[in-house]
Amino acid sequence: MEDTRTSDGHFIVDAKAFPSGIKSLADYIHDKNLLFGIYSSAGITTCQVRAGSLYHEEIDAMDWASFGVDYLKYDNCDNQGLPNKERYEAMRDALNKTGRPIFYSICNWGNEAPYEWGPATGNSWRTTYDILDYFDLVKDNFLQNAEHPEAAGPGGWNDPDMLEVGNGNMTNAEEQTHFSLWALVKAPLLIGCDLTNITDDSLAILTNKEIIAINQDPLGI
């Protein structure tokens, strides 16, 4: 999105980045049997200082549904000091009104006890601050994420942030451990590297069917 909105409140698609618009991109992705995700923030602006969705929840949700969005990552920047629960519930209700199933990924960095209200609000909720490609930070996020396993289960998951496998700063053993730990706690397995530059070793980790099967255990234990 651009940093301003139209006179009637719609966000403006960045025409330089997306010259064919968002729906055509979503259609292209769907034609490849993949799902399409989009990003916004529960604030006045996003973390990239583009137009955020605070106070525009319903109009944005309807626009995303019309584009064919399947997944929303909803960040926490420029939130005007309003309670997390209030802001994230507003977008939950707006998404539900669209009638389109959209996975709702809450990204509030673990603030204000999302394990208490997240399961009734979203499909995943961040339990930590942003991860980086350092094994010490991987361990920190894993341990913080593990504090409230009772909150997670089918339909809603603790999220210690995206995977750093393939970004080049960890050893192969560290990447294997990182992926296995995320699978073990049923974290969303969000690839966070450039797949056009990934090594064979890192790709083998991300496509390990036995580890993925542990992550996808239908009981979610």
DACOR-V272041 format. One record per backbone hydrogen bond with DSSP energy under -1.0 kcal/mol. CO is the residue of the C=O (numbers start at 1). NH is the residue of the N-H. E is the energy in kcal/mol with one decimal. If there is no record, write none. Layout:
BEGIN
co;nh;e
CO;NH;E
CO;NH;E
END
This chain:
BEGIN
co;nh;e
2;51;-2.4
6;9;-1.8
10;6;-2.8
12;2;-2.7
14;18;-2.5
18;21;-1.9
22;26;-2.7
23;27;-2.8
24;28;-2.1
25;29;-2.3
26;30;-2.8
27;31;-2.2
29;32;-1.1
29;34;-1.6
30;33;-2.1
36;70;-3.2
36;71;-1.3
38;73;-2.5
40;75;-3.1
41;43;-1.4
41;53;-2.6
43;54;-2.1
44;52;-2.7
46;49;-1.9
50;46;-2.2
53;56;-2.6
56;60;-2.3
57;61;-2.6
58;62;-2.2
59;63;-1.8
60;64;-2.9
61;65;-2.4
62;66;-2.0
63;67;-1.6
64;68;-1.3
64;69;-2.4
70;103;-2.9
71;38;-2.6
72;105;-3.1
73;40;-2.2
74;107;-2.6
75;42;-2.4
78;44;-2.6
79;82;-1.8
83;87;-2.0
84;88;-2.8
85;89;-2.0
86;90;-1.4
87;91;-1.3
88;92;-2.0
89;93;-2.5
90;94;-1.8
91;95;-2.8
92;96;-2.3
93;97;-1.6
103;72;-3.0
104;123;-2.5
104;124;-1.4
105;74;-2.9
106;126;-2.0
108;111;-1.6
113;116;-2.1
114;118;-3.2
118;121;-2.0
118;122;-2.9
123;157;-1.3
124;106;-2.8
125;159;-2.3
132;134;-2.3
134;138;-1.9
135;139;-2.5
136;140;-2.1
137;141;-2.7
138;142;-2.3
139;143;-2.5
140;144;-2.3
141;145;-2.5
142;146;-1.5
144;147;-1.4
148;151;-1.3
149;152;-1.2
153;156;-2.8
156;153;-2.8
157;125;-2.0
159;127;-2.2
164;167;-1.8
171;175;-2.5
172;176;-2.5
173;177;-2.3
174;178;-2.7
175;179;-2.5
176;180;-2.3
177;181;-2.8
178;182;-2.1
179;183;-2.1
180;184;-2.5
181;185;-1.8
182;187;-2.5
183;186;-1.4
188;190;-1.3
190;163;-2.8
194;197;-1.9
199;203;-2.4
200;204;-2.1
201;205;-1.3
202;206;-2.1
203;207;-1.3
205;208;-1.4
208;212;-2.4
209;213;-2.1
210;214;-1.2
211;215;-1.8
212;216;-2.1
214;217;-1.3
217;220;-1.4
END
